[in-house]
Amino acid sequence: MFIRKPKSTYIFLITLFFIIVGLVSCKVARFVYYNFADIGDYKKFPSRSLNNTGQKFSFYQTEKGKFPKNINPDQHGEVPFDQYLEENNTVAFMIIQNDTIQYEKYFQGYNQAAIVPSFSMAKSVTSILIGCAINDGLIKSINEPVTNYIPELRKNGFEKVTLEHLLQMTSGLQFNEGYSNPFGEVATFYYGTNLRKATTELKLKRAPGEAFEYVSGNPQILGLVLERALKTKNITAYLQEKIWQPLGMEYEASWSLDKKNNGLEKTFCCINARARDFAKIGRLYLNKGNWNGQQIVPESWVRQSTKVDTSKGSAWYYQYQWWLPTKNGDFMAAGILGQYIYVNPAKNLIIVRLGKNKGTANWEQTFVNIATGY
């Protein structure tokens, strides 16, 4: 005979489960509660603010913008461009050529002032800051071993891992990038509350320089290197000083932290900003690190970060935390839910796409196809 248990029993068991999970791991509890990453995540985590108190930079605008009216995504027929963007869960899309906004549209209740987290586009920004820190003499060289800054990693055999290995994702790091695994390292880094401890406990699974493997542990190690190189200044403050203020960002922004008090920036993800300001990061690299006559980032760093290179185990399509869609000089920052800053220097073109997810679109090919028409 089936006996229905009282509702209070189920409530008790569910409550007990979450208490146990919480005791075992705060990270797992947060994973269960929040489930998977979404573009509202900037509201979930503590953060540090980014501000520009000076002059604001604005792209030119035109009433007769040049952009595709229709698109043929699967070679089986054209669809209206706006429809294609909206059906693939886009919330913001911009096309900028010659400093002029050719197309700017927002979808699904979003607008020009709507905040969207960068997710892994922040990896590219972390790379920019490493280049700035080397130029400022805070970091000596990409050839330095990471243990110069994080001696705690010596116990795990990191003496031969250089900053370049981390930039190129060739460190040989043992790191589970599975976003559906609450016990994996990426969940620890995203939902955990002690990034410094988690970073210093990382291990290697192969010798550095042997193979490319995209894992978020590499840019987070770079984040800890940067924090220690900066000493008394936090990473957000350095981003504000080197990039946010000089580039004349139009809006306030933030960088998510692992915890509220004395938190560390999640340098593998989580800069929370608007489409127009993300576009300015693309403009900076489009102009080889120069901003209206001021060299913000060394040109040599921009060139090295975006050139095809297969030496030392690196993949031609990934350089210094930037993706290379083709071998024709274009490059992009990319985030897991379909956040992109695409730059095509040959066409003097920048594309920003932000979304709730990628939909079914092949965004890399879409950007290349759009660029071909300019």
ABEGO torsion letter per residue (X at the ends): XBBBBBAAAAAAAAAAAAAAAAAABAAAAAAAAAEBBBAAAAAABBBBBBBBABBBBBBBBBABBBBBABBBAAGAEBBBAAAAAAAAGBABBBBBBGGBBABBBBBGGBBAABBBBAEAAAAAAAAAAAAAAAAAGABABAABBAAAABAAAAAAGAAABBAAAAAAGAAGBBBBABAABAABAAAAAAABABAAAAAAABBBABBBGABBBBBAAAAAAAAAAAAAAAGABBAAAAAAAAAAAAAGBABBBBBBBABABGBBBBAABGBBBBAAAAAAAAAAAAAGGBBGGBBABBAAAAAAAABBBABGGBBAABBGGBBBABAAGBBBBBBAAGBBBBBBAAAGBBBBBBBABAEABBAAAAAAAAAAAX
